[in-house]
């Protein structure tokens, strides 16, 4: 049997990933998120765009961290144009603070809905809008059927979705491509000067389809991610599928 060329193998891998919802979102190359070592945990070493990511949080502090990390990612998605939609029961983001993530607050459409059914419907419809860069939804309950509908929507539009879920005791299987958990870390002050330090997060990638879970400590500073020295680690690879 003749040897199989590496480009044929790479082509087959892309075909398989495409069938599972991983399709190139950018015609002129992959969008650079500046995630550094984190990229080695993702399929093809690229942050999955045009997919739905799930973020778990336990209370206001972890919600703020998740919002910050999501906004940092969204700033990259919005850099090429397009607005974002944020769906939640109540406003949990202070719009003027978005400027620290290089986001114009006017480019975020906040929609406050109390009924879960309405939240899911609006999120699905928003994810179908190709002109949007990202859609964020704070939706506590998400079953497999609902998550599959959201994933099918983004596979057509190539919009990236982020779902926030609180106090999940029994995690159910769903179609989200990744499951994250973000917590705060103590900040460091420059030159021992008082004031607000740059945000630091412990980023846990709990599950990633066709990738490897991992844990990192990062700082958001001047519009970029910075990895804190010597803290990146790979989590035990117990399960690759997200649902």
N, C-alpha and C positions, 0 to 999 in steps of 0.2 A: 504494500500500500504506500503510495507517495506521501511525503510529509504534508501536513495541512499548514497552509500559510497563516501567519499570525493575523494578517488583515482579514482573513476569512473568519477566524475565530472571533475577532473583535466585532465584525459585522453581525455574526450570529448572536453575540451577547447583546448588542444593541437592539436586535429584533426581539429577543426574549424580554428585555426590559420594556420595550415599547408595548408589547402585549400586556404587560403588567401595569401599565399606566405611566411609565417613565419615557416621556417623549421630549425631544429637544425643544426648549421653550424659546430659544433665541436663534434667529436665522444667521446672525453674524458672530456666532461663537457663544460660549457660556458666560453668563453674568458673573463677575467677580464679587464675592461677598467678603473677601479678606479674612476667612475663617482659619487659615493656617492649617495646623495639624488635624483639625476637626474634619477636613475634607477626606482624609483617609478612611473615615467611617461610612462615607456615603457611596452609593453605587456610581461607578465610573469616576469617583473622586470629585463629584460635583454636588452641591447642595440641591436637593430635589425641588425644582420649581414646577408650576403647573400641577401641583399635588396638594393634598390637605394634611396639615400637621396638627397633632393633638398636644396640648399643654395642660399638665395637671397642676393645680395649686390648692393649698390648704387654708389660706386666710389672706387678709389684706396685704401683708408683707410679701408673700410669695406671688400674689397676683400682680403687685407693682413690679416685681422682678421680671415676671413673664411678659407683662406689657412692655417693659423696657427692652427686653431682648427681641421681642417681636417687632417693635418699632425700629430697632437697629437694622433688622433684616429688611423690613418694609422700606426703609430709606433707600436701600440699594435697588429694590424692585421699582420704586417710584422715580428713581433717577433718570430712567429712560422715558418718563412721561406717564401720565395716568394718575388717577386718584385712588384712594382706598376707602373702604367702608368698614365701620366699626359698629357691630350690633351687640347690644347688651341691655339687661334690665335697667341699669342706671349708669350714669357717666362715671367711669373709673380712671379716666385720663384727663389731666389738666392740659388743655390745648396749647397754651403758651410754652409749656415745657417741651413740646415736640421740636422746637427749634434746636434743642441740644442734640437731636438726632438728625439734624439737617432736613427736617420735614416742615413744609409750610402748613400750618394748622388749617388753612383754607382748603387744602387738598384732602382732608379727612372728613368724610360724611358720617356723622354720628347718628345712629338710629336707636332709640330706646323703646324696647318692647318687653312687656312683662310675661306674655304667654309664650310658652315654649314652642307651640305649634307655629305661631307667627314668626318667631325667631328663625326656626328651621326653614320656613318658606322663603323669608326674605334673604337668608344666606344663600340658599340654592339659586334663587333668581339673580342675586348679585354675582355669584360665581359664574354665571352664564354670560356676563357682560365682558366682552373681550377688551373693552377700553379701560377696564380697571386694572390696577397693578396688584392689589391684594385685598382680601376680605377677611376681617377678623370677627369672630363671634364668641360671646360668652354664653355657652349653652351647656347646662349641667348634665342633661341626659342625652345620650347619643347611642341609638341602637345600630346594629349592623346595616339594616335596610336604609336608614336615614343617612348613615355615613357613606354607603355605596352610591346613593343618589348624588351626594356632594362630590364624590370622586369622579363619577361619570360626567358631571357638569364641568369640572376643571380639565378633564381630558379633552374636551372639545374646545374650551375657551383659552386654555393655557394660563388661567389666572391662578395665583397661589393663595391657598386658604389656611387660616390659623384658627383652631378651635380651643377655647379655654374651658376647662372643666374643674369644678370645685368639689372637694370632699368626696372623692370617689372611693367607696369602701370595697366594692366588688367590681373590678375592672372587667368590662365585657369586651368581647372581640368586635372589632370594627374595621372599616376599610381604610383608615388613615394610614398614610405611608410611614409616619414616624410618631413616636410618643416621647415627649420631653418633660423635664421637671427643672425649674429654675429657682434657685435660692440666693439670698444675698450673702456677700462676704464683707468683712471689714475693709473699709477704704483706707488709702494712704494719702497723706497730705504732702504737697510739695514744700520743701524747705521749712517743715514744721509750722507752716502758717495756718491759722484757724480758718474755718470755712467749710464748704461742702466739698468732699472728695469726689473723684470720678467714680461712677457706679462700677462695682465689681460683682460678678455672679459666679456661682457654682452651677455649671451647665451639665445636666445629666441627660444623655440620649439613652432612654430606657429600651426602646425598640426601634428598629429601622429595617424596612423591607430590603432584602438583598444587600445589607450592610452590616456593620459591627457596632454594638452599643459602646458607649464611652463616657468618660467624665473629664471635664476640663474646668479650669479656673481662668476667667477672662475679665478684662477691664475694657470699658468703652470710653475712649478718650479722643477728643478732637475728630470725631466722625469715623473712628477706626476701632477694630477689635485688636486688643493686645493680650497675648497669652502670658500669664504669670509664669516665671521661669520654673521649669522642672516639676510641673504639676499635672501634665497631661497623662492620662492613663486609659487603658482599654478595659471596659467592664467584661466580666465573664460572658462568653457568647452562649447563652442558654437558649435563645430563640431568636430567629431572624425575622419571622413574620410578624406583622402588626395586627393581623386579624385573619 
